[in-house]
Amino acid sequence: MSSIDDCPAELRVCIQEFWPESEWNNAASVAQRESGWDAFAKNDTATRYGCGTPIGTVDGVPVVAERSIGYFQVNSCNYPGWEWERLYNARHNAGTAHMIWTTQGWRAWFFSARVLGLIA
């Protein structure tokens, strides 16, 4: 697991703003696994296949086309009315990730959360 103290300062401030202290290291770890702490990380299969199109499986789990952006790899396909480029902003990315976390927990980042032991 990563430590909140090791992540980029702009991300650290955002994690500390949105998550309870008991989740700071978890949030930092998820962001590290998702993007390598790269604010400009982009995983875009949606441009080729279209948002939500089934494109295969990973470890038996169905995977659909996505446009995941920034530290937490927020899937902009879930927010079609938004300008997805705004998710490169650390605060916008972390705030959106926190919004997702409040309803889904770490399960929203299934593969990373499973590796980190945050979900079974």
TIMILUM-818848 format. One record per residue (C-alpha): residue in one letter; residue number from 0; x, y, z. Coordinates in nm, 3 decimals, decimal comma. Layout:
<residu: a&num: NUM&px: X&py: Y&pz: Z>
...
This chain:
<residu: m&num: 0&px: 0,000&py: 0,000&pz: 0,000>
<residu: s&num: 1&px: 0,106&py: 0,355&pz: -0,065>
<residu: s&num: 2&px: 0,112&py: 0,631&pz: 0,190>
<residu: i&num: 3&px: -0,065&py: 0,965&pz: 0,167>
<residu: d&num: 4&px: 0,275&py: 1,119&pz: 0,247>
<residu: d&num: 5&px: 0,425&py: 0,978&pz: -0,075>
<residu: c&num: 6&px: 0,171&py: 1,103&pz: -0,328>
<residu: p&num: 7&px: 0,196&py: 1,433&pz: -0,518>
<residu: a&num: 8&px: 0,114&py: 1,737&pz: -0,304>
<residu: e&num: 9&px: -0,185&py: 1,845&pz: -0,517>
<residu: l&num: 10&px: -0,338&py: 1,499&pz: -0,481>
<residu: r&num: 11&px: -0,259&py: 1,475&pz: -0,110>
<residu: v&num: 12&px: -0,442&py: 1,802&pz: -0,041>
<residu: c&num: 13&px: -0,747&py: 1,681&pz: -0,233>
<residu: i&num: 14&px: -0,757&py: 1,341&pz: -0,062>
<residu: q&num: 15&px: -0,733&py: 1,510&pz: 0,276>
<residu: e&num: 16&px: -1,012&py: 1,748&pz: 0,180>
<residu: f&num: 17&px: -1,260&py: 1,484&pz: 0,067>
<residu: w&num: 18&px: -1,192&py: 1,156&pz: 0,250>
<residu: p&num: 19&px: -1,193&py: 1,084&pz: 0,622>
<residu: e&num: 20&px: -0,845&py: 1,042&pz: 0,766>
<residu: s&num: 21&px: -0,900&py: 0,667&pz: 0,807>
<residu: e&num: 22&px: -0,921&py: 0,639&pz: 0,424>
<residu: w&num: 23&px: -0,632&py: 0,866&pz: 0,321>
<residu: n&num: 24&px: -0,381&py: 0,587&pz: 0,260>
<residu: n&num: 25&px: -0,645&py: 0,378&pz: 0,081>
<residu: a&num: 26&px: -0,730&py: 0,667&pz: -0,150>
<residu: a&num: 27&px: -0,362&py: 0,733&pz: -0,220>
<residu: s&num: 28&px: -0,307&py: 0,363&pz: -0,291>
<residu: v&num: 29&px: -0,602&py: 0,338&pz: -0,527>
<residu: a&num: 30&px: -0,489&py: 0,648&pz: -0,717>
<residu: q&num: 31&px: -0,134&py: 0,511&pz: -0,739>
<residu: r&num: 32&px: -0,255&py: 0,178&pz: -0,882>
<residu: e&num: 33&px: -0,501&py: 0,344&pz: -1,118>
<residu: s&num: 34&px: -0,278&py: 0,614&pz: -1,268>
<residu: g&num: 35&px: 0,070&py: 0,582&pz: -1,122>
<residu: w&num: 36&px: -0,011&py: 0,921&pz: -0,966>
<residu: d&num: 37&px: -0,024&py: 1,072&pz: -1,312>
<residu: a&num: 38&px: -0,276&py: 1,359&pz: -1,322>
<residu: f&num: 39&px: -0,289&py: 1,326&pz: -1,701>
<residu: a&num: 40&px: -0,338&py: 0,949&pz: -1,722>
<residu: k&num: 41&px: -0,597&py: 0,850&pz: -1,980>
<residu: n&num: 42&px: -0,737&py: 0,507&pz: -2,064>
<residu: d&num: 43&px: -0,956&py: 0,562&pz: -2,367>
<residu: t&num: 44&px: -1,117&py: 0,268&pz: -2,542>
<residu: a&num: 45&px: -1,443&py: 0,463&pz: -2,585>
<residu: t&num: 46&px: -1,315&py: 0,661&pz: -2,882>
<residu: r&num: 47&px: -1,268&py: 0,338&pz: -3,075>
<residu: y&num: 48&px: -1,564&py: 0,132&pz: -2,951>
<residu: g&num: 49&px: -1,811&py: 0,377&pz: -2,797>
<residu: c&num: 50&px: -1,881&py: 0,423&pz: -2,427>
<residu: g&num: 51&px: -2,010&py: 0,112&pz: -2,257>
<residu: t&num: 52&px: -1,955&py: -0,129&pz: -2,547>
<residu: p&num: 53&px: -1,848&py: -0,474&pz: -2,421>
<residu: i&num: 54&px: -1,487&py: -0,530&pz: -2,527>
<residu: g&num: 55&px: -1,384&py: -0,845&pz: -2,340>
<residu: t&num: 56&px: -1,311&py: -0,987&pz: -1,998>
<residu: v&num: 57&px: -1,032&py: -0,959&pz: -1,744>
<residu: d&num: 58&px: -1,003&py: -1,245&pz: -1,496>
<residu: g&num: 59&px: -1,355&py: -1,349&pz: -1,595>
<residu: v&num: 60&px: -1,499&py: -1,002&pz: -1,528>
<residu: p&num: 61&px: -1,675&py: -0,834&pz: -1,824>
<residu: v&num: 62&px: -1,506&py: -0,511&pz: -1,936>
<residu: v&num: 63&px: -1,668&py: -0,231&pz: -2,136>
<residu: a&num: 64&px: -1,519&py: 0,058&pz: -2,331>
<residu: e&num: 65&px: -1,433&py: 0,356&pz: -2,112>
<residu: r&num: 66&px: -1,266&py: 0,694&pz: -2,110>
<residu: s&num: 67&px: -1,101&py: 0,700&pz: -1,770>
<residu: i&num: 68&px: -0,915&py: 1,015&pz: -1,675>
<residu: g&num: 69&px: -0,670&py: 1,143&pz: -1,416>
<residu: y&num: 70&px: -0,546&py: 1,027&pz: -1,079>
<residu: f&num: 71&px: -0,847&py: 0,809&pz: -0,996>
<residu: q&num: 72&px: -0,921&py: 0,711&pz: -1,357>
<residu: v&num: 73&px: -1,276&py: 0,845&pz: -1,336>
<residu: n&num: 74&px: -1,476&py: 0,701&pz: -1,626>
<residu: s&num: 75&px: -1,613&py: 1,007&pz: -1,805>
<residu: c&num: 76&px: -1,855&py: 0,786&pz: -1,998>
<residu: n&num: 77&px: -2,063&py: 0,787&pz: -1,680>
<residu: y&num: 78&px: -2,093&py: 1,167&pz: -1,703>
<residu: p&num: 79&px: -2,189&py: 1,237&pz: -2,066>
<residu: g&num: 80&px: -2,291&py: 1,597&pz: -1,999>
<residu: w&num: 81&px: -1,952&py: 1,687&pz: -1,851>
<residu: e&num: 82&px: -1,647&py: 1,815&pz: -2,032>
<residu: w&num: 83&px: -1,428&py: 1,512&pz: -1,965>
<residu: e&num: 84&px: -1,107&py: 1,715&pz: -1,991>
<residu: r&num: 85&px: -1,194&py: 1,881&pz: -1,660>
<residu: l&num: 86&px: -1,119&py: 1,550&pz: -1,489>
<residu: y&num: 87&px: -0,749&py: 1,627&pz: -1,541>
<residu: n&num: 88&px: -0,789&py: 1,884&pz: -1,262>
<residu: a&num: 89&px: -0,679&py: 1,715&pz: -0,938>
<residu: r&num: 90&px: -0,958&py: 1,861&pz: -0,723>
<residu: h&num: 91&px: -1,229&py: 1,783&pz: -0,979>
<residu: n&num: 92&px: -1,094&py: 1,430&pz: -1,022>
<residu: a&num: 93&px: -1,064&py: 1,358&pz: -0,650>
<residu: g&num: 94&px: -1,399&py: 1,521&pz: -0,574>
<residu: t&num: 95&px: -1,571&py: 1,308&pz: -0,837>
<residu: a&num: 96&px: -1,390&py: 0,998&pz: -0,710>
<residu: h&num: 97&px: -1,508&py: 1,076&pz: -0,358>
<residu: m&num: 98&px: -1,866&py: 1,116&pz: -0,483>
<residu: i&num: 99&px: -1,839&py: 0,771&pz: -0,641>
<residu: w&num: 100&px: -1,678&py: 0,627&pz: -0,327>
<residu: t&num: 101&px: -1,962&py: 0,752&pz: -0,104>
<residu: t&num: 102&px: -2,212&py: 0,536&pz: -0,294>
<residu: q&num: 103&px: -1,998&py: 0,242&pz: -0,411>
<residu: g&num: 104&px: -1,701&py: 0,228&pz: -0,178>
<residu: w&num: 105&px: -1,374&py: 0,102&pz: -0,321>
<residu: r&num: 106&px: -1,566&py: -0,153&pz: -0,534>
<residu: a&num: 107&px: -1,587&py: 0,116&pz: -0,806>
<residu: w&num: 108&px: -1,212&py: 0,056&pz: -0,858>
<residu: f&num: 109&px: -1,264&py: -0,321&pz: -0,859>
<residu: f&num: 110&px: -0,932&py: -0,448&pz: -0,991>
<residu: s&num: 111&px: -0,716&py: -0,206&pz: -0,789>
<residu: a&num: 112&px: -0,922&py: -0,248&pz: -0,473>
<residu: r&num: 113&px: -0,903&py: -0,628&pz: -0,499>
<residu: v&num: 114&px: -0,522&py: -0,623&pz: -0,537>
<residu: l&num: 115&px: -0,496&py: -0,381&pz: -0,242>
<residu: g&num: 116&px: -0,718&py: -0,600&pz: -0,025>
<residu: l&num: 117&px: -0,986&py: -0,331&pz: 0,009>
<residu: i&num: 118&px: -1,253&py: -0,570&pz: -0,120>
<residu: a&num: 119&px: -1,277&py: -0,948&pz: -0,132>
